Amino acid sequence: MKIKTPPMGWNTWNTFGNKINEQLIMEIADTMVEKGYKDAGYEYVIIDDCWHLPERVNGRQVPNPELFPHGMKYLADYIHSKGLKLGMYSCAGVKTCENLPGSFGYEYTDAAQFAEWEVDYLKYDFCHFPKTADARAAYTTMSMALRNCGRDILFAACNWGRCNSHLWMRARGVNTYRSTADISDNKKSFSDIFESQLENISLSGNGFFNDMDMLIVGMNGVGNVGLGGCEMNEYLLHFAIWAFFSSPLIIGADIRKLSEEAKAILQNKNLIALNQDSDALPPYLLGHDGVDGKLISMAKMLSGGRFAAAIFNIGDDGWKKGSVMFSDLGIPVGAGIKVKLTDALTGKELGIYTDCYQENVEPMEFRIVQGEIMK
């Protein structure tokens, strides 16, 4: 499937784990439309693990009739009627992470079945993968099966960054690739993921995106991965990092119950626009500053000759002054080139700058600016 910008949607796993059913999925679809998530760009409603029976029937995966009494085609029709898209889950292993049937050896059967149900997105996990099997071959096989199933299905590979997957997933035809272990609802988890990917994202771009796992914004310590929770400024930092990295924006919280503050973060049109920039180039690391190296500056090129620069403070020991030198952005110091900067979070114009941008940044906060060269 051809995609230009990172996918946006919602997934069952972070909050609900195995506690899923047809009614929940329909209510989420309703909420995505009614509370503005669809208009903000979120379009996939993704059912994660635990949707099917513990054994195949006539070689096919079967939705658990107690949880999904009308079947998956019925659910797909409902979601499509809302102008949304249905995402499903399977696994490259013999079993899924919750010990239900995986797709190993059944790739073409399962791809055809997902197409029959009119599925639009497949999250493909990596649990219970045979020790003597080859990960590259497994993801290649499912990719080829999806490409020949008769339907465009976004292929979201989820092998947690094993086997240096960022080096070969693109060639295997996947659209997104999980680059990290699972996220938990606390600042250490998302900060660790951020740091682990600082120099591991250069291959991300149009049609192929580094997936740093689902968003935890607004979970507040509740749910399947709700381990500790975060302050609202930490959720905002987390969302800003994911947006800047062009990671898929897949909500994990129960959007039926989110606070207005959390909803405002997830629907921030300026950060979403940064994530959805049509050039879809990955950011690059400028440097680590401060005694602890937790003040991290980055930059990325945007469409229309623009750029974005970011200073992220993921430390705990007070504010730090961060700097972005325009020479690191391809704008030579002393050349007399003037740059107009705008706050990427608020849209506020900051003025005209030459040579550099400097800002004090509090712990677990950030500054992102967008710039354009004055003609």
C-alpha positions, 0 to 999 in steps of 0.5 A: 500500500502506498502512503505518503505521511504517517498513519493516524488512528486509535488502538485497543491495546494500551488501555483495554488489552484483552478486554475488547468487544464489538460494542467498544469498537463501535463506540470508539468509532462514534467518538472519533467522529463526534469529538473531532478526532476524524477531522483532526486526521485520525482515521484507523480504528485498530483491534489489537490482540485477543479478537479471535478463538484459540484455534483455527477452524478449517484453517482460518482465524475465527473472531470470538463470537462472544466478543464479536457476535456479528463478525468482522465484515459487519464491524468493517462496514460500520467503521467505513460508514463513519468515514474511518478505516478498520485495522486488525492484528496478527503475528509473524509467530506461531502464536500471538503474544496472548497465545492465540493463533498467529499467521506463521505458515498461514500468511496467504490465507490470513491476508485473503481473509483480511481482504474479504473482511475489508480490513485496511490496516494490519499490525503484525507482531513478533511473539512466539516466532520459531527460533530457526525461522528468519524474520526477514523471510517472515515479513517478506512473505506477509508483505507479498501476501498482502500485495496480492490479496486484492485490497490495499492494506497498510502493513504495520510491522511490529518486531520491536526493532529486532534484527536491525529491522530499520535496515531491511524493513523498507525493502520488504514493502512494509509501511511502518516498522516498530523500532522499540520495545512496548511503551508504558504510561510513564515519562521514563518509558517514552524518554527512553524510547526517544533516546534509543531512536535519536540516530536510528531514523534516517531511513524513515520517510514517504511510505515508510515510517519509524513507529515508536509505539502507540501514544500514551497521552491522557491515560493517567495511569489507567489501563493495560500499560498504565504504569504510573501515568504522566503529568500533562506537560509530560504528555505534551512533550511525548506527543511533540516528540512523536510528531517531530519524529514523523512517527505514526500517531496511534492513540492508546487512551480511552477517547470516550473519557479523555479530559479536554486538556488531553484531547487538545494535545492529541488534536493540536493542529500545528503539531499534527501538521508537523507530523503530516508534512508532505515531504515526510523527512525524518529529523536529525540530531544536532547535539546533546547539551547540559551536564547530563546530556538530556537537553537534546537539539534536533532539526528537520527539513519541511516542504516548501523550503521550510525547516523545523528545529527542536530543543527537548529537555528530558532531564529533571535538574532544572531549566537549561539554555538550548541553542540551534545554530542555523549553520547546522540547518544549511544556513551559513553563519555570517551570510546575512540570511534572515529567517522568520520563526514561528512557534510550532506549538502555538502558531505564534510568530516569534520574529526575524532571526539571524545565525541562531535560535536560543531558548531556556527550556524547563525540565520535561518541556520543549521548544519547537520552531518552524522557520522560513528563509526571508526572500 
